[in-house]
Structures are given as structure tokens and as C-alpha cells.
Amino acid sequence: MTEVAGIDEAGKGPVMGPLVVCGVCCNREILPELEKIGVKDSKKLSREKREELAKEISRLCKSCVLKIEPEELDNQMKKKTVNEILTDCYAKIIKKLNPDIVFVDSPDVIPERLAETLRIRTGKDVKAMHRADELKPIVSAASIIAKVERDKEIDRIKDELGVDFGSGYASDERTINFLKEYFRERREFPPHVRKSWRTLNKIRQQSLDEFF
């Protein structure tokens, strides 16, 4: 039987929280079942629906989840780009799941370049494409589990810090206001932030400008 895998990530861009990469793998015959239960790009689903589908996906497929915490991400970014880090994660997941064919959502502007790199590193038939999480149900399934896992991590961080700082994305006003207030009061940023992100430099500079 042909084993098909899909890989996607959640949390590539935010200033807070981990980067989560997920691979999902099943027999080709299972793919229609994924469509039947309603998998689609995780961004188009409510949190409740994602959590419900994640349980069904786990029942139908095997999966592999990698989480890179902000500190580790900062360390790796001293030598690599985010896309190179993602490529490393994709290769690890492919080797772990050992499918016959893999579909990946491409962070590279040239998907064919990523596919070729992964083929060389894993020896597998890799198809990389933009919007794979919309076009391929197996990638949609991976995007759902990745998002559910990241949401759990964000909830855990909120409990630890004792504040609802929003999504952790720089586009989220609650996140930015929380970081500004935290830095203004303590002259440092909270745990779980990506210190190499330019967003923090902007906040730091704005706060210093206000101070002086």
C-alpha cells in the first residue's frame, strides 16, 4: 500500500510562542476519509472544530510533531534562516514517518527548490507547493494538528504568565500592548519571546524614546 504524508507548520511568524511543525501520514485509501470528515486549511476552521478534527485525524493517521521553543529558534537563527530551519524539520519528519510520497506546504518562494532539497536529503518523492494546506487534504490534516498543538502551548504560556496576551503575533494589538507594557515596567521582555525578531527591537526603541 502507498503511504502518503503531508507536512505543514504553525507559528512561523509570531513574536511569542513555539514554532510547531507537523507531519501526518496514512495509506492512500484513507485520503477520501479525510475529505469526508471535513479537513481544510486550519485557518478556515474554528478552534473547536480544529480540536474535534485533530482527534479524528489521529484516529485515521499517524503523526509526528516537532516543537521549537523561542530560545532554540533564536539560537538556530544565528546560523540559519527560518526557511532553512523548517527544511530541517521537514526532513526529520519525513525520515520518521517514512512515507512513499510527501506533500509539503512550501515556505520557499520556489517550491521546486525545496522539493529537490528534500528529495536529496530523504530519498523520498516530495511534492512542494504553495497553498498545499488548501489543496491537499493530507496537508490540511497536518496544518490542523500543528495549529491545535501551538494553541495548547500558547494557553500554557498564558497560564504561566497570568495574562491573556492574545495570539502571540505582531499583528495582534493585545500581544504588542502586552509586550510594550511588560518592557516598560521591567526593562526586559517576558519568557517565550523570540528575541531575534525585529518587533522587539521596535518596542525597545519606542520605550527608550519615551523614557528619554
C-alpha positions as CSV (number, residue, x, y, z in Angstrom):
1,M,0.0,0.0,0.0
2,T,1.2,3.5,-0.8
3,E,1.8,5.7,2.2
4,V,1.1,9.4,1.7
5,A,2.3,12.2,4.1
6,G,1.6,15.9,4.4
7,I,3.6,18.4,6.3
8,D,2.8,21.9,7.5
9,E,3.7,24.4,10.3
10,A,2.0,26.7,12.7
11,G,3.8,29.7,14.2
12,K,6.4,30.6,11.7
13,G,5.9,34.3,12.1
14,P,4.8,35.2,15.6
15,V,6.9,37.0,18.1
16,M,5.8,34.8,21.0
17,G,5.5,31.0,21.4
18,P,7.0,28.0,19.7
19,L,7.2,27.0,16.0
20,V,5.3,23.8,15.6
21,V,5.8,21.5,12.6
22,C,3.6,18.5,12.0
23,G,3.6,15.6,9.6
24,V,0.6,13.3,9.0
25,C,0.8,10.0,7.2
26,C,-1.8,7.4,6.1
27,N,-2.5,4.8,3.4
28,R,-3.7,6.4,0.2
29,E,-7.0,4.6,0.7
30,I,-7.7,6.7,3.8
31,L,-7.4,10.1,2.0
32,P,-11.1,10.1,1.0
33,E,-12.0,9.7,4.7
34,L,-10.1,12.9,5.5
35,E,-12.2,14.8,3.0
36,K,-15.3,13.2,4.4
37,I,-14.7,14.4,7.9
38,G,-14.1,17.9,6.6
39,V,-10.4,18.7,6.8
40,K,-9.4,22.0,5.4
41,D,-6.8,24.7,5.9
42,S,-6.7,25.2,9.7
43,K,-7.0,29.0,9.4
44,K,-10.6,28.5,7.9
45,L,-11.8,26.5,10.9
46,S,-12.8,27.5,14.4
47,R,-10.7,26.4,17.3
48,E,-13.4,24.0,18.5
49,K,-13.7,22.4,15.0
50,R,-9.9,22.1,14.8
51,E,-9.7,20.2,18.1
52,E,-12.6,17.9,17.0
53,L,-10.9,17.2,13.7
54,A,-7.5,16.6,15.3
55,K,-8.9,13.7,17.3
56,E,-10.4,12.2,14.1
57,I,-7.1,12.7,12.2
58,S,-5.2,11.0,15.0
59,R,-7.6,8.1,14.7
60,L,-7.1,7.7,11.0
61,C,-3.4,8.6,10.6
62,K,0.0,8.5,12.3
63,S,1.6,11.8,13.0
64,C,4.9,13.4,14.1
65,V,5.1,16.8,15.8
66,L,8.2,18.9,16.3
67,K,8.2,22.0,18.6
68,I,11.0,24.6,18.5
69,E,10.9,26.9,21.5
70,P,11.7,30.6,21.0
71,E,15.2,30.3,22.7
72,E,16.1,27.4,20.4
73,L,14.8,29.2,17.4
74,D,16.8,32.3,18.3
75,N,20.0,30.1,18.6
76,Q,19.4,28.4,15.3
77,M,18.7,31.7,13.5
78,K,22.3,32.8,14.3
79,K,23.3,30.4,11.5
80,K,20.1,29.7,9.5
81,T,17.0,31.3,8.1
82,V,13.6,30.3,9.3
83,N,13.0,28.5,6.0
84,E,16.2,26.5,6.4
85,I,15.1,25.6,9.9
86,L,11.8,24.5,8.5
87,T,13.5,22.4,5.8
88,D,15.5,20.6,8.6
89,C,12.2,19.9,10.4
90,Y,10.5,18.6,7.2
91,A,13.5,16.3,6.6
92,K,13.3,14.9,10.1
93,I,9.6,14.3,9.9
94,I,9.9,12.6,6.5
95,K,12.6,10.2,7.8
96,K,10.4,9.5,10.9
97,L,7.2,8.8,9.0
98,N,8.9,7.0,6.1
99,P,6.1,7.6,3.5
100,D,6.2,6.8,-0.2
101,I,5.2,10.3,-1.3
102,V,5.1,13.6,0.7
103,F,3.2,16.8,0.0
104,V,4.6,19.9,1.8
105,D,3.4,23.4,2.2
106,S,6.3,25.4,0.8
107,P,7.8,28.3,2.7
108,D,10.2,28.7,-0.2
109,V,9.2,31.1,-3.0
110,I,10.4,28.4,-5.4
111,P,8.6,25.2,-4.3
112,E,10.6,23.1,-6.7
113,R,13.8,24.1,-5.0
114,L,12.5,22.9,-1.6
115,A,11.2,19.7,-3.1
116,E,14.6,18.9,-4.7
117,T,16.4,19.6,-1.4
118,L,14.1,17.3,0.5
119,R,14.4,14.6,-2.2
120,I,18.1,14.6,-1.9
121,R,18.1,14.6,1.9
122,T,15.4,11.9,2.3
123,G,15.4,9.8,-0.9
124,K,11.6,10.2,-1.0
125,D,9.2,11.5,-3.7
126,V,8.5,15.0,-2.4
127,K,6.0,17.5,-3.9
128,A,6.2,21.0,-2.5
129,M,3.6,23.7,-3.4
130,H,2.2,26.9,-2.2
131,R,-1.3,26.7,-0.6
132,A,-0.8,22.9,-0.1
133,D,-2.8,23.3,3.1
134,E,-5.8,24.3,0.9
135,L,-5.2,22.0,-2.0
136,K,-4.2,18.7,-0.4
137,P,-6.3,17.2,2.5
138,I,-3.3,15.3,3.9
139,V,-1.5,18.7,4.3
140,S,-4.7,20.3,5.7
141,A,-4.7,17.5,8.3
142,A,-1.1,18.4,9.2
143,S,-2.0,22.1,9.5
144,I,-4.9,21.3,11.8
145,I,-2.7,19.3,14.3
146,A,0.1,21.8,14.1
147,K,-2.3,24.6,15.0
148,V,-4.0,22.7,17.8
149,E,-0.6,21.9,19.3
150,R,0.5,25.5,19.1
151,D,-2.8,26.7,20.7
152,K,-2.1,24.4,23.6
153,E,1.4,25.8,24.0
154,I,0.0,29.4,23.9
155,D,-2.6,28.5,26.6
156,R,0.2,27.1,28.7
157,I,2.3,30.3,28.4
158,K,-0.7,32.4,29.3
159,D,-1.3,30.4,32.4
160,E,2.4,30.7,33.3
161,L,2.5,34.5,32.8
162,G,-1.0,35.0,34.2
163,V,-2.2,37.2,31.4
164,D,-4.1,36.8,28.1
165,F,-1.7,38.4,25.6
166,G,-3.6,37.3,22.5
167,S,-2.2,35.2,19.7
168,G,1.4,36.0,20.0
169,Y,1.5,37.5,16.5
170,A,2.9,41.0,15.9
171,S,-0.3,41.9,14.1
172,D,-2.3,41.3,17.3
173,E,-2.8,44.5,19.2
174,R,-3.1,42.7,22.5
175,T,0.2,40.9,22.0
176,I,2.0,44.2,21.2
177,N,0.4,46.1,24.1
178,F,1.4,43.3,26.5
179,L,5.0,43.4,25.3
180,K,5.2,47.2,25.5
181,E,3.8,47.2,29.0
182,Y,6.0,44.4,30.2
183,F,9.1,46.1,28.8
184,R,8.1,49.5,30.2
185,E,7.8,48.1,33.7
186,R,10.7,45.7,33.8
187,R,13.2,46.8,31.0
188,E,13.2,43.3,29.7
189,F,10.9,41.0,27.7
190,P,9.0,38.1,29.2
191,P,10.0,34.5,28.6
192,H,8.8,32.7,25.4
193,V,9.5,35.7,23.1
194,R,11.7,35.4,20.0
195,K,14.5,37.8,20.8
196,S,15.8,37.8,17.3
197,W,12.5,39.2,15.9
198,R,12.6,42.9,14.7
199,T,9.3,43.5,16.5
200,L,11.1,43.5,19.9
201,N,13.7,46.0,18.6
202,K,11.0,48.4,17.6
203,I,9.3,48.1,21.0
204,R,12.6,48.5,22.8
205,Q,13.4,51.6,20.8
206,Q,9.9,53.2,21.3
207,S,10.1,52.6,25.0
208,L,13.6,54.1,25.2
209,D,12.4,57.1,23.2
210,E,9.5,57.6,25.6
211,F,11.9,57.3,28.6
212,F,14.3,59.9,27.3
